[in-house]
C-alpha cells in the first residue's frame, strides 16, 4: 500500500431541500487499498458513490478521484473509474460477450483486445459457457456477474462497487472477492458499499460507518471490533418468546445492556471471565430451555449493530 491517494473528500455533503443525505464526509483512501462504506439503507452510502462517480454534484465540500476533482474535472474522473451500481447497467438485448466487447471498444481497446479481455473476464466470473446468451435470459445472479465484469473491462485505477454481491451465492461471492484482491494487489483503489459485514471484514483495509448521512465511526476492522470489545454469547432458545426472560436471567453476566434478538437467538456482551456453567445455571433457574450456547469474539456485525443502534433517532 502506498501513501498516494486514490480517493479524497473534504467536508463533502449533499442536500435535497432541507434534508441532508450526506454531510461532512472526510476520506483519504490510499492507492492499492479498500475502503468499506457501511450503513443502513438511506445512511448516505449511495449518495457518496454518486458524487464520486460524477452522477451527482455535491452541495458542500470537495472530492478527488485518481487525482481529479469530481466537480471541475468530471470528464477525467470518468476515464479513471469502474462502477457497479445497485441496478443492472448492461444491455439486456446483447449477449454477455457483446456487452463486454462493446465496453472494451468504448474504452479504446482494439476489436481483438476487446474480445480477449471480454473472454478473460467472463471466465473469471464463471460465465464462459453463457458468453453468447442474451443478458435478459440470464438469472439475476448471472446478470450481476456480467455487471461486475463490465466494471473491470478497462482495468480502471479506481473501482466503486455499490453492494456488488447482492444476489450472488456464497461460492460466487468468494470468487469475486478473490478477483478483487488480485486487482487491489496490483494497485487498484476500491470503494465498496455493502450490507454483508463479512464482505467488509474480508476485503476492507479501512471502514467508515455512516448513519443519517454522517460518519459515526471509522477505523480498521480490527480497531472497530476492539472498540465494542469483548466476547459475545449467542443463546439459541427453544422458544423465541423466552428471549426477554433470558436476557433478564443473564443480565448479571452481561458487560452492557447491548442485547439483541434475531429470531430464536439472543446475543449479549459477556463480562470477562464468565464461565459457561454459570450461564447454564442462570437459564435453568429461570426455567428457560436453550438449544445451544455459543461464546465468540465480537464481529463487524456486532460493531455495526451496536454503533447504529446508539446513533438511531426514535421515529
N, C-alpha and C positions, 0 to 999 in steps of 0.2 A: 504494500500500500504506500502511495506517495502522499506528499503534503500538498500537491497541486489539486485544486478543487474542481470537481465536475459540476456541482450544483451549489449555488449560494442563494440565500434570500435574506433580506433585512427589513424587518417591520412589515412584512407582506400581509396585506389584508384585502378582503373583498366584501363589499356591502351591497345588498339588494334593498333599496328603500331604507327602512330603519333597522333591517336585520343584517347582522354581521355573520356571514357564513365562515369567514376566516379572519383572524386578527392577530397581528404582531408575531408572525411566524419568522423565526430566525433559523437558518440552516447553513451548515458548511459541510458538504459531503465530498470527501477526498476521492480522486480518481481511483478506480480499481477497488471500490468498496460498495457496500449495500446498505441503504437506509430503509428501514421499515417504518411506514406510517400506519399507526393503529388507531382505531376509534370506532364507536358505534356508527350505524348509518346516520348521516347528517352531521357527523362530527367535524367535517371540513376537509376530509382526505381528497375526495374527487375534485373539490374546488381548487385545492392546491395543485393537483395534477393538471387541471385545465389551464391554470395560469402558466405553469411551467412549460406546457406544450403549445402556448400561444393561442389557445382556443378562447381564452377569456382574459380581459385586461384587469390588472389589479387596481383597486381603489386607492390603496396606500402601499408604500414601500417599493422595494426593487428586488429583482431576481436575475441571476445569470445562469445559463446552461452552456457547458463547454466553452465558457469564456465570453458568451454573447448575451447581451441584455435582452430579456424576453419582450420588452416594450419597444425599444428603439432599434433592435436588430432581429426582429422576429423571423425574417426570411432565412437568416443564417442559422438561427436556432433550429428551424425545421429540417435543415440539411444534416444536423448532428444527432437527431433523436430517432429512436424507435418507440412506438407506443402501442400498447394493447389496452383498450378501454373495457368497460363492463359489457358493452354490447358488441355484437359481431360487426366487423368493418370490411370483410372481404365480400366479393361479388358472388352471390348465391347461384347465378346463372353460368358462372365459369367453373371449370374443374379446379381442384386443389392446385395442380401443377400450373395451370394457366394463370391463376391468381398470383402465384409467386413469381412466375416469369414476367408478368406484366409489371409487378412492383420492382423487379430487378431492372427492367428496361427503363422505368421511370427514374431509377437510381443511377442511370447512365452505365449500366453493365451492357456488354455486347450480348447479342442473342445467344451465343454459345455460353458465355459466362453466366447469363441469367438462368439458362436451363440447368447447368451444372449446379449452381447454387440452390435452385429450387429442389432438385433431386436430393441433394445433400441434406437439406433441412427436412424434407418430407421423410427421409429415412430416420433422421434424429428424433422426430416427433412420432415415429411409428405409423406413418401413413403411406408408405411406399406403395402398398397394394391397392390403395384407394386414390392414387395420384390423378387418375383420369376420370374420377367420378365427380359429377357436379356437386358443388358445396351444399346446395339446398337439399341434396339427397343423403347427406352425411348426418350422423347423430349429433346431438348438441355438444357432446364432449369432443368429437372429432372436429367440428367446426371451430371449437375453442383452440384446438391444437393448430389448425391452419392459421388462425389469427395470430397465435404466438410465433409461428414460423415466419409469418409476414413481417412482423416487427423486427426480425433478425436478418432479413434478406440483405440489407445494405451494411450489415455489421457496424451499427452506429456506436459512437463513443459513449452515448448516454441512452439508457433504456428505461422507460417508465411503464410499469405494469400495474394496472388498477384492478385488483382482485383477479389475477390471471388464472388461477387454478379452480375457480368456481365451476362445478360440473364435471371435474376430472376425477377419475377413480384413483385410489391410492398409488397404484403402480405408475400410472401416467404422471401423477404429481411428482413422484420421486424421480422419474426420468427427466421431467422439466427442471427440477432442482439441480440435477447433475449437469444439464446443458447450461444453465445459467451460471453455475460455479465456474465452468470452463471459460465462459466469456469474461466474467469478472476477473479471473486469474490472468487474463490477457490484457487487463486494463480498463475494461468497461465499467462505467458507473451505473449502478442500478438503484432506482427508486421503486419501492414495492409497497402498495397498499394491500392489506389482506385482513380477513376476519379469521383466518386459520392461524392461531397463535403458534402452533408447531412450525408452520412455514417461516414465520418471523424468527423463531428460535434457531431454526436450521440455517437460514440464509443471512440474516442481518448482522452487520457489524455494529450498527447503532440503531436505536429505536426511538421514535418520537410518538408519544401518546397524545392524541387530540380529543378534546371534549368541548362541545358547544363552540367550536371554532378556535379554541385556544390550546396551547401546549400546556399539559398538566404534569408531564414527566418526560425525561429523556435520559439516555444512557445506553450502555451495552446491555445485552440480555442478562448477563451475569450481575451487573450492577442493579438492574431493576428487580431481579429476583431476590437479591440480598436486601433490597430496601424493604420489601414486605416480609422477608426473612422467615426463618424457622421451618418447622415441619408442619405438614397438614395431615389430617386424619379424614379419610373417606369412609363413611359408615353406610353400608347398603342395608336398608331396612326391609323387613318382611312386609310391612305395611307403611306405605308412604305417608299415611295420616299421622304416624307417630313422629314425624320429623321435628315438630316443635317441642314435644315432650323429650325427645332425645337431646335436642340442643340444650334444654334446661338441665337435664341429668348430667351432661358432660361439661357444663359451664365451669365447674371448679377446676377443670384441667385445660381450659381454653386460654390462650395467650391474649386474645382480644375477643370482641363481640362480632368479629367479621366472620359470620357463619353464612353459608348459602345452601340452598336445596335445589337439586336437579333431579326431578322425578323421585326415585326412591333413595337417592344418595344425598346424605348430609355431609358437608365438608366444614371442618373447623380448623382454626390455627391452634396447634398444640403447644403447651408450655414445655420448655426444655426439661428433659429427664423424666417425662411421664412414661410410666410402664403400661404396656398393653393390657396387662391383667387388671389394672385399676379401672381402665375404661370398660372392660367387660363386666366388672363387678357393678359399676355405676348403672349400666344398661340393664343388668339382671335385676338389680334392686328396684329399678323403676318399671320392671316387667315389660321391657321393650325388647322385641326379638330382632336381632341383627343377623343378616345372612352372611355379611363379610365386614371385616375391619382392615383397612389398608393405610399404613402410615408412609409418607413420602415427603420429599423436599418440595418447596414451592416451585411452581411453574409460571410461565408467562401468562397462562390463563388466570392464575391467582392474582398476578400483578394487575392485569387488565381489569378484572372484575373488582378488585379492591380499589384501584385508583378511580375508575369511572363511577363507582357507587358513591365514593366520598364526594366527588365533584358534582353529582347529579342534582339538578334542581327539581324539587317536587312539582308535579303538574298542577 
